[in-house]
């Protein structure tokens, strides 16, 4: 993987905090979707989206620990 290419995103404090804020915003949107849906398929898709977005919040650790 080319994780070192992501170091500028992960190691710039302002950029990283903006990225985290955006991830939190997207997670909130998915939570709203889960609260409002009556379709189980949409519920499961929202759960998967939240899981993926949360994993992206740990991108910094993965990039900086890449050997």
Backbone bond lengths (Angstrom), bond angles and torsions (degrees), N, CA, C in turn:
res aa  C-N    CA-C-N  psi(-1)  N-CA   C-N-CA  omega(-1)  CA-C   N-CA-C  phi
1 X - - - 1.445 - - 1.517 110.11 -
2 X 1.303 115.83 154.60 1.455 121.21 178.44 1.520 111.07 -100.56
3 X 1.311 116.82 50.22 1.453 121.15 -179.63 1.526 113.57 -59.30
4 X 1.341 119.48 -33.68 1.470 118.59 178.56 1.531 113.60 -58.05
5 X 1.320 117.73 -23.97 1.466 120.41 177.86 1.523 111.70 -65.28
6 X 1.330 116.86 -20.04 1.465 121.19 -178.83 1.527 113.17 -90.77
7 X 1.318 117.43 -3.00 1.471 120.20 -177.70 1.527 113.42 -57.93
8 X 1.337 120.07 -38.58 1.471 117.86 178.04 1.536 112.73 -59.83
9 X 1.308 117.88 -36.94 1.467 121.34 176.61 1.521 110.57 -67.22
10 X 1.302 116.22 -46.64 1.464 121.50 -172.26 1.522 113.70 -76.58
11 X 1.301 118.47 -28.24 1.458 120.74 -173.43 1.521 114.36 -103.18
12 X 1.315 117.82 0.22 1.457 121.45 173.00 1.521 106.96 -95.66
13 X 1.338 116.75 114.29 1.465 121.81 -172.10 1.530 112.58 -56.19
14 X 1.321 118.10 -47.89 1.463 120.93 -177.74 1.527 111.61 -66.10
15 X 1.313 115.98 -43.52 1.465 120.08 179.47 1.522 110.53 -64.22
16 X 1.322 116.42 -44.40 1.463 120.68 -178.54 1.530 110.76 -63.97
17 X 1.325 117.36 -43.61 1.465 119.98 179.46 1.525 111.36 -64.61
18 X 1.331 117.10 -37.21 1.462 120.72 174.63 1.520 111.57 -62.95
19 X 1.316 116.02 -41.37 1.463 121.51 177.73 1.531 110.38 -61.57
20 X 1.342 116.68 -45.09 1.467 120.40 179.92 1.529 111.71 -64.47
21 X 1.325 116.73 -39.66 1.462 120.26 176.84 1.524 110.68 -60.87
22 X 1.317 116.10 -41.78 1.461 120.14 179.64 1.533 110.91 -66.59
23 X 1.318 117.23 -40.44 1.466 120.31 176.95 1.536 109.86 -61.66
24 X 1.328 117.76 -42.77 1.463 121.56 178.12 1.530 111.22 -62.13
25 X 1.323 116.47 -40.21 1.461 121.30 177.30 1.533 110.69 -61.30
26 X 1.318 116.20 -45.96 1.467 120.01 179.87 1.529 111.49 -65.34
27 X 1.331 117.05 -36.63 1.468 120.89 177.26 1.525 109.87 -64.47
28 X 1.330 117.26 -41.99 1.467 120.81 177.32 1.524 111.07 -59.82
29 X 1.325 116.42 -41.43 1.464 120.11 178.50 1.531 111.11 -61.00
30 X 1.325 116.33 -42.00 1.460 120.15 179.57 1.531 111.05 -67.66
31 X 1.337 117.23 -35.63 1.465 119.85 176.33 1.526 110.20 -62.78
32 X 1.326 116.97 -42.51 1.466 120.57 177.53 1.527 110.76 -61.32
33 X 1.307 115.18 -42.39 1.464 120.30 179.08 1.530 109.97 -60.09
34 X 1.343 116.43 -42.70 1.464 120.64 179.93 1.526 110.76 -64.13
35 X 1.334 117.45 -38.73 1.460 121.15 -179.19 1.519 112.25 -67.50
36 X 1.321 117.02 -30.92 1.451 121.02 -172.10 1.523 114.56 -97.81
37 X 1.304 117.81 -15.12 1.458 119.20 -174.18 1.526 111.69 -82.90
38 X 1.310 114.22 150.50 1.471 120.82 173.24 1.525 110.26 -114.85
39 X 1.317 115.52 -1.29 1.464 121.33 -178.31 1.533 109.05 -97.82
40 X 1.323 116.17 124.18 1.464 119.89 -177.49 1.531 111.96 -64.35
41 X 1.314 117.94 -32.46 1.467 120.77 179.02 1.525 110.32 -63.98
42 X 1.327 117.03 -44.26 1.462 120.50 178.09 1.526 110.90 -65.02
43 X 1.318 116.81 -35.44 1.464 121.13 177.79 1.531 110.14 -62.31
44 X 1.322 116.34 -47.37 1.463 120.66 -179.64 1.526 111.25 -65.39
45 X 1.340 117.29 -37.51 1.467 120.55 178.24 1.527 110.33 -64.67
46 X 1.321 117.14 -40.83 1.463 120.74 178.55 1.529 110.50 -65.18
47 X 1.324 116.78 -39.82 1.466 120.07 177.31 1.526 110.62 -61.64
48 X 1.318 117.07 -43.24 1.460 121.13 178.61 1.521 111.83 -64.77
49 X 1.330 116.04 -38.92 1.466 119.94 178.52 1.521 110.38 -63.95
50 X 1.322 117.16 -42.27 1.462 121.15 179.04 1.524 110.37 -62.88
51 X 1.308 116.67 -42.61 1.466 120.34 178.96 1.528 110.52 -60.82
52 X 1.317 117.09 -43.10 1.464 121.45 179.77 1.525 111.25 -66.16
53 X 1.330 116.81 -44.83 1.464 120.51 -179.94 1.522 111.05 -63.38
54 X 1.318 117.13 -39.62 1.466 119.96 177.97 1.530 111.13 -65.91
55 X 1.313 117.16 -36.39 1.467 118.84 178.88 1.527 110.67 -66.87
56 X 1.328 117.32 -31.16 1.467 120.30 177.44 1.524 111.78 -67.28
57 X 1.332 116.85 -24.51 1.466 119.75 177.69 1.526 111.40 -68.72
58 X 1.332 117.73 -16.16 1.464 122.35 177.91 1.526 112.06 -99.68
59 X 1.316 115.90 10.68 1.457 121.17 -178.78 1.528 111.86 -59.52
60 X 1.309 116.40 -38.13 1.470 120.69 -178.62 1.524 111.04 -57.08
61 X 1.327 116.94 -46.03 1.461 120.73 -179.92 1.526 111.22 -63.45
62 X 1.331 115.96 -41.20 1.465 119.30 -179.68 1.522 110.86 -65.62
63 X 1.323 117.09 -42.20 1.462 120.77 -178.73 1.512 110.91 -66.55
64 X 1.327 117.62 -44.71 1.462 120.91 -175.43 1.525 113.08 -78.35
65 X 1.326 118.35 -15.95 1.457 121.04 177.47 1.519 112.25 -101.41
66 X 1.323 116.93 2.82 1.463 120.86 -179.54 1.521 110.38 -68.06
67 X 1.296 115.77 129.59 1.478 121.34 179.23 1.513 109.57 -109.97
